[in-house]
Amino acid sequence: MSDAAADVDAIRFERAMARYDSARTASPDVAEAHRQYATLASYFMLFAETAAAWERALELEPEHPAAWDGYLFALRAAGIFETDRRYSEKLLEVLPEALRSASRRPDIYDNAQGAAEALGSLEAYRGILTERHAASPDDAVLRHHIGRLRIALADLEGGDRSQALKDSIETGLDELASRHTQDQEDAEVDASILYRLAAGYDMLGREAEAELWLERLESAPERGVLADGLRYWRLAIEFQNQLRSSDDAAPEAVLQLVERGMKTPNLGARGAWVAQRNEAVLRRTLASVPGEPPTFGTVTRMVTVAGEPPGPALDPAVGEQLFDAAMDVIAWQQAGEQLPALRSLLYFGIEPQAVLEEAVRIEEALREDRPGYLFPGFQGDERETARQLAIDRARILQARALTQLGEIEAAGQLLEELASQSRRTATLGEYGRHLLRTDRPAEALTAFVEAMAFGGSGFRPLAEEAAAAAGLSPETIEEQLAVRRPVVEEERERRELGSRLEREAPEFAIQDQNGVEWRLGDLAGKIVVLKFWATWCGPCLAEFPHFVELLEKYEDDAEVVFLTVATAGSPRDEVARMIEENGYPFPVLFDEQGLALDFEILGYPTTLYLDQGGTIQFKRQGFSPSGYESGVVRRIDALRGEVSGSSSP
C-alpha cells in the first residue's frame, strides 16, 4: 500500500484508488486498505461503492470512529444521488451503534438528520438521540444536536414554538458561556463543551460569540474533529463574501483564506479549496487587465467575440500563476471545474498546447466514463446526455486550442463535425466563430442564426458582425430566425417527446394543505403533472405565477390533474403563508415520508408528467419562462394524443 500512499501524496488519485482496490482484494482482512479505498471512492463521489467499503472496514474494526463518520456520510450521499431510500433507512438503522463508538463526531448527526428529513422520519431520529442521551446525559455534542433537531421539528409544525425553543437554547448557551469565560486560558474545559458553544451560537447567528468559542476549541486539547466542519464552513462563507464584495477582485487576504482552508484533513474539502483558489486567482487576473476588465462569466463560460484568443495578453508572471492554479484543478479532478479552468487559459491564450493535451485526456476519460468528471446525480438517460455535453465541450476546447496553435484546418474539421453531429447552441456557435475568422461570413451567419434558434441569444453580436461582413442588413438576422425557429422547435420537440422515461410511478397517499388525501391510484386514467418544490427554492417561487396561468387554462379539463409537492425542509406555516399571500389555488402535498426519494428527485423545481396508466414519461428540471406554457402543453398533448387524439384546451 506504500505505492498507493505515494500516489495520494502526488495527487494521482485514480491510480491510488486502483492500487488500494487491489490491496483490499489481495488482503480482504486488512481494514486500512478498505478505509483508504473508501476515502478515495468518496472523493470521486462513488458513494454506493464507498458505503460498501466502509461497511467492510467496520466489520473488521467496529469501533473505529472515523470509519463510522465516513460510512454514514456515504450512506447519506448514496441515498441522495442514487435516490434510493434504502441507504437512508440503513443509516438510521446503524446510527445507534455509530453513536456508541463515535458520538463526538458532528458530521454523523448532520448526515443522520438529513437522512431522517428525507424519509420523513425525524421522530424516529429523535427516539435514537433520546435513547443515547439517557446513556450519556453529559455528552455536549449530543445535546447540541438534540437542540437542533427540536428546532427542525418545531419548524415543521409551524407557529411560535420554534422561536421559543431558540430563545431557550440561547439562554442555556449564555449560562454555559458565563461559567467558562472567567478564565480564557482555562485548558480544562472539555472540547465537547467548547463545540456546543461554538456550534450553538453559530446556529443562532451570533457570529462573534461563535468565532470566539471556535478559536478556543481549535486550541483545546483532544479537540479531534470537532472544529473541522465549523471552521470549513465559516472559511467558505468568508471566502465568498470577500471575493464578491472586495473592490480588488481577489486580494491577498482571500488567497490566505484558501491556504487556511487547504489545511483541512478532509480530502474532499481540500479539493473544493483547490477550485476556489483557481477562482480567486482568475478574479485577481481579471482585475489586472487594463481598462474595462472582462467578466468572470465571459472567461469561464461563453465566448462572445470572434477572436482567438479573445482576451488580451497577460503579464507573464500573472499568466503563470493562472496556469498553475488551473492545472491544480485538473490534477485534483474537480468534476465540473476542469473545463472552465481550461477555458480561462484559452481566453488569454495561455499554453494552448497544454490545454489541447488536457482536453484530449478529459475527452478520453469521459468516453471511458471514469470517475471524477461528471456530477454523480445524473442517472440513466440524463447521465448519458450530460456525458455527451461534456465531451462536446472538451472537443470545442480542442478546436480552440488548435486554432491558437495555427492548425486552422484541423480546428475547422473538428468544429464542422461537432456542428453537424451534435446540433446544440455551443457547437453551432463555435463553428460560426470559426467560419467568421476564416472569412466565410455568410456561412457564419447561418451558423449563428441556427445557434440562436436553439436558444443561444448570446451569439447575436457575432451574428450582427457576420451580417455586416457579408454585406447584409441587420434585418437579415430576424428574417432568417423567423424561418429557422419553427424548424428548430420541431426538431427539439421530436427529441424531447421521443425521449421517454417509461418508469412506473410509486404509489402514494398524502394529504394536502386542506387535509384532503390524494392517492395516485385514484387518478388512473388521467394525465398527472406532478411538481416538486421547496419554499427556499427561488426558481420554484418564480415559476408559480406561470404555473397558475396553466391551471386556469386547464380548469375545465377533467383529463389533466396538477399537483405540487412541498418537500422536506418546507415548513407548513411557511407554505400556508405563501399560498395565502399569493392566492394560489393549487393543492400542496406535504412530503413527510420521503416521496422525493421514491420519485428520484435531485433538484428543484422538478416536474414529472405521468400518463393515464401512472407511468412517468417526461421529467423537466429547473424553470425558464421562455417557452414555458407551450412546453407543458406539448407534453400533455403528447400523452393525451396516445389515448384520445384530442387537442389541448
C-alpha positions in Angstrom: 0.0 0.0 0.0 3.0 2.3 0.1 2.8 2.9 -3.6 -0.8 3.9 -3.3 0.0 6.3 -0.4 2.7 7.8 -2.6 0.2 8.3 -5.4 -2.1 10.2 -3.0 0.7 12.5 -1.9 1.5 13.1 -5.6 -2.2 13.9 -6.4 -2.6 10.8 -8.5 -5.9 9.8 -7.0 -7.3 7.5 -9.7 -4.2 5.3 -9.7 -4.1 5.4 -5.9 -7.7 4.2 -5.7 -7.0 1.3 -8.1 -4.0 0.3 -6.0 -5.9 0.3 -2.8 -8.6 -1.7 -4.5 -6.0 -4.3 -5.5 -4.7 -4.3 -1.9 -8.0 -4.9 -0.4 -8.7 -7.7 -2.9 -5.4 -9.3 -2.1 -5.8 -8.8 1.7 -9.5 -8.6 2.4 -9.0 -8.7 6.2 -6.8 -5.5 6.3 -9.1 -2.7 7.4 -6.7 0.0 6.4 -6.9 -1.0 2.7 -10.7 -0.7 2.8 -10.6 2.6 4.6 -8.2 4.2 2.1 -10.2 2.8 -0.8 -13.4 4.2 0.7 -11.8 7.7 1.2 -10.8 7.9 -2.5 -14.1 6.4 -3.8 -15.9 9.1 -1.7 -13.6 11.8 -3.3 -14.8 10.6 -6.7 -18.4 10.5 -5.5 -18.8 6.8 -6.0 -21.0 6.7 -2.9 -22.5 3.3 -3.2 -19.1 1.7 -3.5 -17.8 4.0 -0.7 -20.6 2.7 1.6 -19.7 -0.9 0.9 -16.0 -0.3 1.6 -16.7 1.4 4.9 -19.0 -1.4 5.9 -16.3 -3.9 5.3 -13.8 -1.8 7.3 -16.2 -1.6 10.2 -16.8 -5.4 10.1 -13.0 -5.7 10.8 -12.7 -2.7 13.2 -16.2 -2.0 14.5 -15.2 0.8 16.9 -13.3 3.0 14.5 -14.8 6.5 14.9 -13.6 7.9 11.5 -14.9 4.8 9.7 -18.4 5.4 11.2 -18.2 9.0 10.2 -17.2 8.0 6.6 -19.8 5.3 6.5 -22.8 7.5 7.5 -21.7 10.2 5.1 -21.5 7.6 2.3 -25.0 6.3 3.1 -26.4 9.8 3.2 -24.8 10.7 -0.1 -25.8 7.4 -1.8 -29.4 7.9 -0.6 -29.3 11.3 -2.3 -27.5 10.6 -5.6 -28.9 7.1 -6.1 -32.3 8.4 -5.0 -32.7 5.2 -3.1 -34.4 5.3 0.4 -32.7 2.1 1.4 -29.4 3.9 2.0 -31.1 6.4 4.3 -33.0 3.7 6.1 -29.8 1.8 6.6 -28.2 4.9 8.0 -30.9 5.2 10.7 -30.6 1.5 11.4 -26.9 1.6 12.2 -27.0 5.1 13.9 -27.3 3.7 17.4 -24.2 1.7 17.0 -22.4 4.6 15.3 -23.2 6.8 18.3 -21.9 4.3 20.8 -18.5 4.4 19.0 -18.3 8.0 17.6 -20.7 10.3 19.4 -18.2 13.2 19.3 -18.1 13.4 15.5 -20.6 16.1 14.4 -20.9 15.0 10.8 -22.6 11.8 12.0 -25.5 13.9 13.4 -25.6 16.1 10.3 -25.9 13.2 7.9 -28.4 11.4 10.2 -30.7 14.4 10.5 -30.5 14.9 6.7 -31.5 11.3 6.1 -34.3 11.4 8.6 -35.7 14.6 7.0 -35.6 13.0 3.6 -37.5 10.0 4.9 -40.0 12.0 7.0 -38.5 10.1 10.0 -37.4 12.9 12.3 -39.5 11.4 15.1 -37.6 8.1 14.8 -34.3 10.1 14.8 -35.4 11.8 18.0 -36.0 8.4 19.6 -32.5 7.4 18.8 -31.0 10.6 20.2 -33.2 10.4 23.3 -32.0 6.8 24.0 -28.4 7.9 23.5 -28.9 10.9 25.8 -30.2 8.6 28.6 -27.0 6.6 28.3 -24.7 9.7 28.1 -26.5 12.7 29.7 -23.3 14.8 29.8 -22.4 14.5 26.1 -22.3 18.1 25.0 -22.1 17.3 21.3 -25.2 15.2 21.5 -27.0 17.9 23.5 -26.3 20.5 20.7 -27.8 18.2 18.0 -30.8 17.3 20.2 -31.5 21.1 20.3 -31.0 21.4 16.6 -33.4 18.5 16.0 -36.0 20.0 18.3 -35.9 23.3 16.2 -36.3 21.3 13.0 -39.4 19.5 14.4 -40.9 22.8 15.6 -40.2 24.4 12.1 -42.3 21.7 10.5 -45.2 22.2 12.9 -45.2 25.9 12.4 -46.3 28.5 14.9 -44.2 30.3 17.6 -42.7 27.2 19.2 -39.5 27.3 17.0 -38.6 30.8 18.2 -39.4 29.8 21.8 -37.0 26.9 21.5 -34.3 29.1 20.1 -34.7 31.5 22.9 -34.5 28.7 25.4 -31.3 27.3 23.8 -29.8 30.8 23.7 -30.4 31.3 27.4 -28.8 27.9 28.1 -25.8 28.8 26.0 -25.3 32.1 27.7 -25.4 30.4 31.1 -22.9 27.8 30.0 -20.7 30.5 28.4 -20.7 32.5 31.6 -19.3 29.6 33.5 -16.3 29.3 31.2 -15.4 32.9 30.4 -13.9 33.7 33.8 -10.5 32.3 32.7 -10.0 32.4 29.0 -6.9 30.3 29.4 -8.7 27.5 31.2 -7.5 24.4 29.4 -9.6 22.1 31.5 -12.8 22.9 29.6 -13.8 19.8 27.7 -13.6 20.2 23.9 -17.2 19.0 23.5 -18.5 21.9 25.7 -16.5 24.4 23.5 -18.0 22.7 20.5 -21.5 23.1 21.9 -20.9 26.8 22.5 -19.4 27.4 19.1 -21.9 25.4 17.1 -24.8 26.7 19.2 -24.0 30.3 18.7 -23.3 29.6 15.0 -26.8 28.0 14.7 -28.4 31.1 16.3 -26.5 33.5 14.1 -24.4 35.1 16.9 -21.2 35.1 14.8 -18.9 37.0 17.2 -19.6 34.5 20.0 -19.4 31.6 17.6 -15.9 32.7 16.4 -14.7 33.3 20.0 -15.6 29.8 21.1 -14.4 28.2 17.9 -10.9 29.8 18.4 -10.8 28.3 21.9 -12.0 25.0 20.5 -9.2 24.9 17.9 -6.6 25.3 20.6 -8.1 22.9 23.0 -6.5 19.5 23.8 -8.4 16.5 22.4 -10.5 18.6 20.1 -10.4 15.8 17.5 -12.6 16.7 14.5 -15.0 19.0 16.5 -13.7 22.2 14.9 -13.2 21.0 11.4 -16.7 21.3 10.0 -17.4 24.6 11.7 -14.1 26.1 10.5 -14.5 24.9 6.9 -18.0 26.4 6.5 -17.0 29.7 8.2 -14.0 30.0 6.0 -16.0 29.1 2.9 -18.6 31.7 3.6 -15.9 34.3 4.4 -14.2 33.4 1.2 -17.3 34.0 -0.9 -18.2 37.2 0.9 -14.7 38.7 0.5 -14.5 37.6 -3.1 -17.8 39.2 -4.1 -17.6 42.4 -2.1 -13.9 43.4 -2.4 -13.0 46.3 -4.6 -9.9 44.3 -5.5 -11.3 41.2 -7.2 -9.0 38.8 -5.3 -6.9 40.5 -2.6 -4.1 38.5 -1.0 -6.4 38.1 2.1 -8.7 36.0 0.0 -5.9 33.7 -1.1 -4.8 33.5 2.5 -8.2 32.2 3.4 -7.7 29.5 0.7 -4.4 28.4 2.2 -6.1 28.2 5.6 -8.8 26.1 4.1 -6.3 23.8 2.4 -5.1 22.7 5.9 -8.3 20.7 6.5 -7.6 16.9 6.8 -10.7 16.2 4.7 -9.6 15.2 1.1 -12.9 16.4 -0.5 -12.8 19.7 1.3 -9.2 20.3 0.1 -10.3 19.6 -3.4 -13.0 22.2 -3.1 -10.5 24.7 -1.9 -8.3 24.0 -4.9 -11.2 25.0 -7.2 -11.8 28.1 -5.0 -8.2 29.1 -5.2 -8.5 28.9 -9.0 -11.5 31.2 -8.9 -9.6 33.7 -6.7 -6.6 33.7 -8.9 -8.7 34.2 -12.0 -10.6 37.1 -10.4 -7.2 38.7 -9.5 -6.1 38.1 -13.1 -9.2 39.9 -14.4 -8.6 42.8 -12.1 -5.1 43.2 -13.6 -6.4 43.7 -17.1 -6.2 47.5 -18.1 -9.4 49.3 -18.8 -12.7 47.6 -18.5 -11.9 44.0 -17.3 -13.8 41.1 -18.8 -16.5 39.5 -16.6 -15.9 36.2 -14.9 -18.7 34.5 -16.9 -17.3 35.7 -20.2 -14.0 34.0 -19.4 -15.3 30.7 -18.0 -18.5 30.2 -20.0 -19.5 31.7 -23.3 -17.2 33.5 -25.7 -18.9 36.5 -27.3 -16.2 37.7 -29.6 -14.8 36.1 -32.7 -11.0 36.5 -32.0 -8.9 33.5 -30.8 -7.6 34.0 -28.2 -10.4 36.5 -27.3 -8.7 38.1 -24.3 -5.6 40.3 -24.0 -2.1 39.1 -23.4 -1.2 38.9 -19.7 1.9 39.8 -17.8 4.0 36.5 -17.9 4.0 36.2 -14.1 0.3 36.7 -13.9 -0.3 34.2 -16.7 2.0 31.6 -15.0 0.0 31.9 -11.7 -3.3 31.4 -13.5 -1.9 28.4 -15.4 -0.6 26.8 -12.2 -4.0 27.3 -10.5 -5.9 25.8 -13.4 -3.5 22.8 -13.6 -4.1 22.2 -9.9 -7.9 21.9 -10.7 -7.1 19.4 -13.4 -4.8 17.4 -11.2 -7.3 17.2 -8.4 -10.0 16.2 -10.9 -12.7 18.6 -9.6 -15.8 17.5 -11.5 -17.5 20.4 -13.3 -14.5 22.7 -12.7 -11.9 21.3 -15.1 -13.3 22.5 -18.4 -14.0 26.1 -17.2 -10.4 26.2 -15.9 -9.1 25.3 -19.3 -11.4 27.9 -20.9 -9.9 30.6 -18.8 -6.4 29.7 -20.1 -7.6 29.8 -23.7 -9.3 33.1 -23.2 -5.9 34.6 -22.5 -4.0 32.4 -24.9 -2.0 30.7 -22.2 -0.3 27.4 -23.1 -2.7 26.2 -25.8 -0.6 23.0 -26.3 -1.1 22.0 -22.7 -4.8 22.9 -22.9 -5.1 20.7 -26.0 -3.5 17.7 -24.3 -5.6 18.1 -21.2 -8.8 18.5 -23.2 -8.0 15.3 -25.2 -7.3 13.5 -22.0 -10.6 14.7 -20.5 -12.5 13.6 -23.6 -10.9 10.1 -23.3 -11.9 9.9 -19.6 -15.4 10.9 -20.4 -15.8 8.3 -23.1 -14.5 5.7 -20.7 -16.9 7.0 -18.1 -14.1 7.2 -15.5 -14.9 8.8 -12.1 -14.2 12.4 -11.3 -15.6 14.0 -14.4 -19.4 14.1 -14.0 -21.7 15.2 -11.3 -22.9 12.0 -9.5 -26.6 12.9 -9.5 -27.0 12.3 -13.3 -28.8 9.0 -13.9 -29.8 6.9 -16.9 -30.5 9.0 -20.0 -29.7 12.2 -18.1 -26.2 10.9 -17.3 -25.6 10.0 -20.9 -26.8 13.4 -22.1 -24.5 15.1 -19.5 -21.6 13.0 -20.6 -22.1 13.8 -24.3 -22.4 17.5 -23.5 -19.1 17.4 -21.6 -17.5 15.5 -24.5 -18.7 18.2 -26.8 -17.3 20.9 -24.6 -13.9 19.1 -24.4 -13.8 18.9 -28.2 -14.7 22.6 -28.6 -11.7 23.4 -26.3 -9.5 21.2 -28.5 -10.6 23.1 -31.6 -10.0 26.4 -30.0 -6.5 25.3 -28.8 -5.7 24.0 -32.4 -6.7 27.5 -33.7 -4.4 29.2 -31.3 -1.6 26.8 -32.4 -2.2 27.8 -36.0 -3.8 24.4 -37.1 -6.8 26.1 -38.6 -7.8 23.4 -41.0 -7.8 20.7 -38.2 -9.8 23.0 -36.0 -12.4 23.7 -38.7 -12.8 20.0 -39.4 -13.4 19.3 -35.8 -15.9 22.1 -35.3 -17.8 21.2 -38.5 -18.1 17.7 -37.3 -19.4 18.8 -34.0 -21.9 21.2 -35.5 -23.4 18.5 -37.7 -23.3 15.6 -35.3 -24.3 17.4 -32.1 -26.6 20.3 -33.0 -26.6 22.5 -29.9 -26.1 26.1 -29.2 -22.5 25.8 -28.3 -21.4 23.6 -31.1 -23.2 25.7 -33.7 -22.0 29.0 -32.3 -18.4 27.9 -32.1 -18.5 26.7 -35.7 -19.8 30.1 -36.6 -16.9 31.7 -34.9 -14.5 29.6 -36.9 -16.3 30.5 -40.2 -16.2 34.2 -39.3 -12.5 34.0 -38.5 -11.8 32.3 -41.8 -13.6 34.9 -43.9 -16.8 33.0 -44.6 -19.3 35.5 -43.1 -22.4 34.3 -44.9 -21.9 30.7 -43.7 -21.0 32.1 -40.2 -24.3 34.0 -40.1 -26.2 30.8 -40.9 -24.5 29.0 -38.1 -25.1 31.9 -35.6 -28.8 32.1 -36.6 -29.1 28.3 -36.0 -27.4 28.7 -32.6 -29.8 31.5 -31.7 -32.7 29.4 -32.8 -31.6 26.8 -30.3 -31.7 29.4 -27.6 -28.2 31.0 -27.8 -29.1 34.6 -27.6 -25.5 35.5 -26.6 -24.4 34.9 -30.2 -26.4 37.9 -31.6 -23.4 40.3 -31.6 -21.5 37.8 -33.6 -24.4 37.3 -36.0 -24.5 41.1 -36.5 -20.8 41.1 -37.2 -21.2 38.3 -39.7 -24.1 40.0 -41.4 -22.1 43.2 -41.7 -19.1 41.4 -43.1 -21.3 39.6 -45.6 -22.8 43.0 -46.7 -26.2 42.1 -45.3 -28.5 44.3 -43.3 -29.2 43.6 -39.6 -32.8 42.8 -40.5 -31.5 39.7 -42.3 -30.9 38.0 -38.9 -34.6 38.3 -37.9 -35.7 37.2 -41.3 -33.5 34.0 -41.1 -34.6 33.4 -37.5 -38.2 33.6 -38.5 -37.6 30.8 -40.9 -35.3 28.6 -38.7 -37.1 28.9 -35.3 -40.1 26.8 -36.3 -37.9 24.1 -37.9 -35.6 24.0 -34.8 -38.6 24.0 -32.5 -40.0 21.0 -34.3 -36.6 19.3 -34.1 -36.3 19.9 -30.4 -39.9 18.7 -29.9 -39.1 15.5 -31.7 -36.1 14.9 -29.5 -38.0 15.7 -26.3 -41.2 13.8 -27.0 -39.3 10.9 -28.4 -37.2 10.5 -25.2 -39.5 8.8 -22.7 -38.6 7.7 -19.2 -41.2 4.8 -19.2 -40.8 4.5 -15.4 -43.6 3.3 -13.2 -44.6 5.9 -10.6 -44.5 4.8 -7.0 -47.9 4.8 -5.2 -48.6 7.5 -2.6 -51.3 8.6 -0.3 -50.6 12.1 1.0 -52.8 14.9 2.4 -52.7 18.4 1.0 -52.9 21.7 2.9 -56.7 21.3 3.4 -56.5 17.8 4.8 -57.7 16.2 1.5 -55.9 12.9 0.8 -54.6 12.3 -2.6 -53.8 8.7 -3.9 -52.1 8.2 -7.1 -54.2 5.1 -7.8 -57.4 7.2 -7.7 -56.0 9.3 -10.6 -55.9 6.3 -13.0 -57.0 7.4 -16.5 -55.8 10.9 -16.0 -52.6 12.8 -17.0 -50.9 13.9 -13.9 -48.5 16.9 -13.8 -46.6 16.5 -10.5 -44.3 19.3 -9.4 -41.8 19.0 -6.6 -40.7 22.3 -5.0 -39.4 23.8 -1.8 -40.0 27.1 0.0 -36.3 28.0 -0.1 -36.1 27.5 -3.9 -36.0 30.8 -5.8 -36.8 29.3 -9.2 -39.7 27.4 -7.7 -41.3 30.6 -6.5 -40.6 32.3 -9.8 -42.4 29.5 -11.6 -45.6 29.7 -9.7 -47.3 32.6 -11.4 -46.8 30.8 -14.8 -48.0 27.6 -13.2 -51.2 29.3 -12.0 -51.9 30.5 -15.6 -51.7 26.9 -16.7 -54.2 25.9 -14.0 -56.6 28.4 -15.4 -56.1 27.1 -18.9 -56.9 23.6 -17.8 -59.5 24.5 -15.2 -62.3 22.7 -17.0 -60.3 19.8 -18.3 -61.2 16.7 -16.3 -58.4 14.6 -18.1 -55.5 16.5 -16.5 -54.6 16.9 -12.8 -51.9 19.3 -11.5 -50.4 18.6 -8.1 -47.5 20.1 -6.2 -45.3 18.5 -3.5 -43.6 20.7 -0.9 -40.5 18.7 0.1 -38.9 18.2 3.4 -37.5 21.4 4.7 -40.6 23.4 3.7 -42.4 24.3 7.0 -46.2 24.0 6.9 -46.7 27.5 8.2 -44.4 29.0 5.6 -46.2 27.1 2.8 -49.6 28.3 4.1 -48.3 31.9 4.3 -47.1 31.8 0.7 -50.3 30.3 -0.6 -52.4 32.9 1.3 -50.3 35.9 0.3 -50.4 35.0 -3.4 -53.8 33.5 -3.6 -52.5 30.3 -5.2 -55.4 27.8 -5.9 -53.4 24.6 -6.3 -53.2 21.7 -3.9 -49.9 21.3 -2.0 -49.0 17.9 -0.8 -46.5 17.7 2.1 -43.7 15.3 1.6 -43.1 13.9 5.1 -42.5 10.3 4.0 -39.6 10.5 1.5 -41.6 10.8 -1.7 -38.9 12.9 -3.3 -36.5 9.9 -2.9 -39.1 7.5 -4.4 -39.5 9.7 -7.4 -35.8 10.2 -7.8 -35.8 14.0 -7.3 -32.4 15.6 -7.0 -33.1 19.3 -7.6 -35.9 21.8 -7.5 -38.2 22.6 -9.2 -38.7 19.2 -10.9 -41.9 18.4 -12.8 -43.0 14.9 -13.8 -45.6 14.0 -16.4 -47.4 10.8 -15.7 -49.5 9.2 -18.4 -53.0 7.7 -17.9 -51.5 4.4 -16.7 -49.4 6.0 -13.9 -46.1 5.8 -15.9 -43.6 8.7 -15.7 -42.9 9.7 -19.2 -41.3 13.2 -19.0 -39.2 14.9 -16.4 -38.2 18.6 -16.5 -35.8 20.1 -14.0 -35.4 23.8 -13.4 -37.5 26.7 -14.6 -37.2 29.1 -17.6 -40.1 31.4 -18.6 -39.1 31.1 -22.3 -41.5 28.6 -23.9 -42.8 27.5 -20.5 -46.5 27.2 -21.4 -46.0 25.8 -24.8 -43.6 23.2 -23.4 -46.1 22.0 -20.8 -49.0 21.9 -23.3 -46.8 20.0 -25.8 -46.1 17.2 -23.3 -49.7 17.0 -22.1 -50.9 16.8 -25.7 -48.4 14.1 -26.5 -49.7 12.0 -23.6 -53.4 12.8 -24.4 -53.0 12.0 -28.1 -51.9 8.5 -27.3 -55.3 7.8 -25.8 -57.9 10.0 -27.4 -56.2 12.1 -30.0 -57.9 15.2 -28.7 -56.2 18.6 -28.7 -55.3 20.9 -25.9 -58.0 23.1 -24.3 
